[in-house]
Amino acid sequence: MSDDVNQPPTEAGPAATSGTGRGGTGPGDLTRIEGRRPLAPPGAPDAPQDGPPETRSRGGIRLAADRWPDPARVAETMRQYWNSLRQGRAVPDRADVEPRGIREVLDYAFILERIAPGAARFRLAGSHLVDLMGMEVRGMPVCSVLNPDSRGRFSDVLESVFKAPQTAELTLRAEASYGRPVLVGRMLLLPLKSDLGDVTRALGCLATQGQIGRGPRRFDMTGETVAPLIQGARALPPGPGATGFGEEPLPWRPPMLARPPREPLRPDATPEERRARFRVIEGPED
């Protein structure tokens, strides 16, 4: 929507011409140029009526005008779409994901690429993530949407999604500060296979409830739930061991010497004992 939606029409230029001739535009064209909707006559279906608050579309989901999208509903919609891609497989392919299949939650969707153990970056991201961060997030690490205190735990959960593989759902909360009201949300991570067949991609969504305020907004993890891909299987608990950097250190041992050390020579040693301590050291020839 253009910035001049609520501005009065200017008196200069063809946009302000009320004629319908070749060089002018009619009232309907004027509305289109200004970005306004044509007013409906009284009694028309689109005219405001008394009753419950009107609804609007946010990310394709019909909601009341004074409400925010339900993060749990957005996550469930994404999960159902991901399950429809599996078709008997444990993990679907990245090539199976199509934007039109998730048009209802496209604003909240993203695709991740694993770049290191416990680390991934945004390959694609919806407009809601851009609004939250106040900038384009493509290429940025996914942990950038979290506060530093939560990034370690998030790294463990993320790596378990790729390693097991399994799904993960996180609950998030951003505390209030100047120009930033309290914001709660939910993130869903669903594994995908790359073109090489390895699980290094993830389909996900991040939906929040509340006014965004000034960006960037970063969150604390308040909980996580991991689930196996096969019903009845056991989920891999996220932990430092999942990233490969949490092994127990080995006990220190002194270095092994080529020969055992000798005891100091006694002051009353005999000449034979002293001669036995001599060693011949070969040096370079002149």
C-alpha positions as CSV (number, residue, x, y, z in Angstrom):
1,M,0.0,0.0,0.0
2,S,1.4,3.4,-1.0
3,D,2.3,6.1,1.5
4,D,-0.3,8.5,0.1
5,V,-3.3,6.4,0.9
6,N,-4.7,8.9,3.4
7,Q,-3.5,12.0,1.7
8,P,-6.1,14.3,-0.1
9,P,-6.0,14.2,-3.9
10,T,-3.7,16.8,-5.5
11,E,-5.0,19.4,-7.9
12,A,-2.2,19.0,-10.4
13,G,-1.6,16.2,-12.8
14,P,-3.9,13.8,-14.6
15,A,-4.7,12.0,-11.3
16,A,-6.8,14.9,-10.2
17,T,-8.8,15.2,-13.4
18,S,-12.4,14.3,-13.0
19,G,-13.2,14.0,-16.7
20,T,-13.6,10.7,-18.5
21,G,-12.1,11.8,-21.8
22,R,-8.9,10.5,-23.4
23,G,-6.6,12.7,-21.3
24,G,-8.4,12.2,-17.9
25,T,-9.5,9.6,-15.5
26,G,-12.9,8.9,-14.0
27,P,-13.8,8.7,-10.3
28,G,-13.1,5.0,-10.2
29,D,-9.6,5.5,-11.7
30,L,-8.9,8.3,-9.2
31,T,-9.6,5.9,-6.4
32,R,-7.3,3.3,-7.9
33,I,-4.4,5.7,-8.3
34,E,-4.7,7.0,-4.8
35,G,-4.9,3.4,-3.5
36,R,-8.3,3.8,-1.9
37,R,-11.2,1.4,-2.0
38,P,-14.3,2.7,-3.7
39,L,-17.0,3.5,-1.2
40,A,-19.9,1.1,-1.2
41,P,-23.4,2.5,-1.4
42,P,-25.6,2.2,1.8
43,G,-26.9,-1.2,2.4
44,A,-24.3,-2.9,0.2
45,P,-22.6,-6.1,1.5
46,D,-19.2,-4.4,1.9
47,A,-20.6,-1.4,3.9
48,P,-19.8,-1.4,7.6
49,Q,-22.7,-2.9,9.6
50,D,-23.4,-2.9,13.3
51,G,-22.4,-6.1,15.0
52,P,-19.2,-8.0,15.8
53,P,-15.9,-6.3,14.8
54,E,-15.0,-6.7,11.1
55,T,-12.4,-9.2,10.1
56,R,-9.2,-8.8,8.2
57,S,-6.7,-11.1,6.6
58,R,-3.3,-11.4,8.1
59,G,-1.1,-13.9,6.3
60,G,-4.2,-15.5,4.8
61,I,-5.8,-16.3,8.2
62,R,-9.0,-14.5,8.9
63,L,-8.9,-12.8,12.3
64,A,-10.8,-10.2,14.2
65,A,-9.5,-6.7,13.5
66,D,-8.5,-6.2,17.2
67,R,-6.7,-9.6,17.5
68,W,-3.4,-11.0,16.6
69,P,-2.7,-14.3,14.8
70,D,-2.7,-17.3,17.1
71,P,0.9,-18.7,17.1
72,A,-0.3,-22.2,17.9
73,R,-2.7,-22.1,14.9
74,V,0.1,-20.9,12.6
75,A,2.4,-23.7,13.8
76,E,-0.3,-26.3,13.4
77,T,-1.0,-25.2,9.8
78,M,2.7,-25.5,9.0
79,R,3.0,-28.9,10.6
80,Q,0.0,-30.2,8.6
81,Y,1.6,-29.0,5.3
82,W,4.9,-30.6,6.2
83,N,3.2,-33.9,7.0
84,S,1.4,-33.8,3.6
85,L,4.8,-33.6,1.9
86,R,6.2,-36.7,3.6
87,Q,4.1,-39.3,1.6
88,G,5.4,-42.2,3.5
89,R,8.9,-40.8,4.0
90,A,10.4,-39.8,7.3
91,V,11.8,-36.5,6.0
92,P,10.5,-34.7,2.8
93,D,12.8,-33.0,0.3
94,R,13.5,-29.3,0.2
95,A,12.4,-29.3,-3.5
96,D,8.9,-30.4,-2.4
97,V,8.2,-27.1,-0.6
98,E,6.1,-24.7,-2.7
99,P,5.1,-21.2,-1.6
100,R,1.5,-21.7,-2.8
101,G,1.2,-24.7,-0.5
102,I,1.7,-22.5,2.6
103,R,0.1,-19.3,1.3
104,E,-2.0,-19.0,4.5
105,V,1.1,-18.8,6.7
106,L,3.6,-17.6,4.1
107,D,4.3,-14.4,6.1
108,Y,5.6,-16.4,9.1
109,A,7.5,-19.1,7.2
110,F,11.2,-19.6,6.7
111,I,13.7,-22.1,5.4
112,L,17.0,-22.8,7.2
113,E,20.3,-24.1,6.0
114,R,22.6,-25.9,8.4
115,I,26.1,-24.4,8.2
116,A,27.8,-25.9,11.3
117,P,26.9,-28.1,14.2
118,G,24.2,-26.3,16.1
119,A,24.1,-23.3,13.6
120,A,21.9,-22.5,10.7
121,R,21.1,-19.4,8.6
122,F,18.0,-18.1,6.9
123,R,17.7,-19.1,3.2
124,L,14.2,-17.6,2.9
125,A,12.1,-15.7,5.4
126,G,8.6,-14.2,5.4
127,S,7.7,-10.6,6.0
128,H,6.8,-11.1,9.6
129,L,10.5,-11.9,10.4
130,V,11.5,-8.8,8.6
131,D,9.1,-6.8,10.7
132,L,10.4,-8.3,13.9
133,M,14.0,-7.7,13.1
134,G,13.5,-4.4,11.3
135,M,15.7,-5.5,8.5
136,E,16.1,-8.2,5.8
137,V,17.1,-11.5,7.5
138,R,18.2,-13.6,4.5
139,G,21.7,-14.9,5.2
140,M,21.6,-14.1,8.9
141,P,22.0,-16.8,11.5
142,V,18.7,-18.0,13.0
143,C,20.0,-17.4,16.5
144,S,20.0,-13.7,15.8
145,V,16.3,-13.6,16.8
146,L,17.2,-14.8,20.3
147,N,18.8,-13.1,23.2
148,P,22.4,-14.3,24.0
149,D,21.3,-16.2,27.1
150,S,19.0,-18.4,25.1
151,R,21.3,-19.1,22.1
152,G,23.2,-22.0,23.7
153,R,20.0,-24.0,24.4
154,F,18.6,-23.1,21.0
155,S,21.7,-24.4,19.4
156,D,21.3,-27.8,21.2
157,V,17.6,-28.0,20.1
158,L,18.4,-27.0,16.5
159,E,21.2,-29.6,16.1
160,S,18.9,-32.4,17.5
161,V,16.4,-31.5,14.7
162,F,19.1,-32.2,12.1
163,K,20.8,-35.1,13.8
164,A,17.9,-37.2,15.0
165,P,16.1,-36.0,12.8
166,Q,13.0,-34.8,14.7
167,T,10.7,-31.8,15.1
168,A,10.9,-29.1,17.7
169,E,8.5,-26.4,18.8
170,L,9.7,-23.5,21.0
171,T,7.8,-21.0,23.1
172,L,9.3,-17.5,23.0
173,R,8.9,-14.3,25.0
174,A,10.3,-10.8,24.6
175,E,10.2,-8.6,27.6
176,A,8.9,-5.0,27.5
177,S,11.3,-2.1,27.1
178,Y,11.1,1.5,25.8
179,G,8.9,1.4,22.7
180,R,8.7,-2.4,22.8
181,P,5.7,-4.0,24.5
182,V,5.7,-7.6,25.8
183,L,5.7,-10.0,22.8
184,V,5.1,-13.8,23.0
185,G,5.5,-16.2,20.1
186,R,6.1,-19.7,18.9
187,M,8.7,-21.2,16.6
188,L,8.4,-24.5,14.8
189,L,11.3,-26.4,13.2
190,L,10.7,-29.3,10.7
191,P,13.6,-31.1,9.1
192,L,14.1,-31.3,5.3
193,K,16.5,-33.1,3.0
194,S,18.8,-31.1,0.7
195,D,19.4,-32.0,-3.0
196,L,22.3,-34.3,-1.8
197,G,20.0,-36.3,0.4
198,D,21.3,-35.2,3.8
199,V,19.2,-33.5,6.4
200,T,20.7,-30.0,6.3
201,R,17.5,-27.9,5.7
202,A,14.6,-27.1,7.9
203,L,11.1,-25.6,7.2
204,G,9.8,-23.5,10.0
205,C,7.6,-20.6,11.1
206,L,7.8,-17.9,13.7
207,A,4.5,-16.2,14.7
208,T,4.1,-13.7,17.5
209,Q,1.1,-12.3,19.4
210,G,1.1,-8.7,20.4
211,Q,2.3,-5.4,19.0
212,I,5.9,-5.5,17.6
213,G,7.0,-2.1,18.6
214,R,10.5,-0.9,17.7
215,G,12.8,-3.4,16.1
216,P,14.8,-5.5,16.3
217,R,12.9,-7.7,18.7
218,R,14.8,-10.6,20.3
219,F,13.3,-13.4,22.4
220,D,14.1,-15.6,25.3
221,M,13.3,-19.3,25.1
222,T,10.7,-20.2,27.7
223,G,10.3,-23.9,26.7
224,E,10.8,-26.5,24.0
225,T,9.1,-29.7,22.9
226,V,10.8,-32.2,20.6
227,A,9.0,-35.1,19.0
228,P,10.2,-38.1,16.9
229,L,9.2,-38.5,13.3
230,I,8.0,-42.0,13.7
231,Q,5.1,-42.6,16.2
232,G,6.3,-44.7,19.1
233,A,10.0,-43.8,18.6
234,R,12.0,-42.1,21.2
235,A,13.0,-38.4,20.8
236,L,16.7,-37.4,21.1
237,P,17.0,-35.1,24.1
238,P,18.7,-31.9,23.1
239,G,22.0,-31.5,24.9
240,P,25.6,-30.3,24.5
241,G,26.6,-33.8,23.2
242,A,24.4,-33.3,20.1
243,T,26.8,-30.6,18.8
244,G,30.0,-32.6,19.3
245,F,31.5,-30.1,21.8
246,G,30.3,-31.5,25.1
247,E,32.5,-34.6,25.5
248,E,34.0,-35.2,29.0
249,P,37.7,-34.1,29.0
250,L,40.3,-36.8,29.3
251,P,42.3,-37.0,32.6
252,W,45.8,-35.4,32.4
253,R,48.7,-37.8,32.1
254,P,52.4,-37.0,32.2
255,P,54.2,-37.5,28.9
256,M,56.0,-40.8,28.3
257,L,59.8,-40.4,28.3
258,A,62.0,-42.4,26.0
259,R,64.0,-43.7,29.0
260,P,63.3,-43.6,32.7
261,P,65.0,-40.7,34.5
262,R,68.2,-41.6,36.5
263,E,68.7,-40.9,40.1
264,P,71.2,-38.2,41.0
265,L,74.7,-39.4,41.4
266,R,75.8,-40.0,44.9
267,P,78.7,-37.9,46.3
268,D,80.5,-41.2,47.4
269,A,80.1,-42.9,44.0
270,T,83.0,-45.0,42.8
271,P,84.9,-44.2,39.6
272,E,83.3,-47.1,37.8
273,E,79.8,-45.7,38.7
274,R,80.9,-42.2,37.5
275,R,82.2,-43.6,34.2
276,A,78.9,-45.5,33.6
277,R,77.1,-42.1,33.5
278,F,79.1,-40.9,30.5
279,R,77.3,-40.8,27.2
280,V,78.7,-40.4,23.7
281,I,77.0,-37.6,21.8
282,E,77.6,-37.6,18.1
283,G,77.7,-34.2,16.4
284,P,77.9,-33.1,12.8
285,E,81.1,-33.9,11.0
286,D,83.3,-30.9,10.1
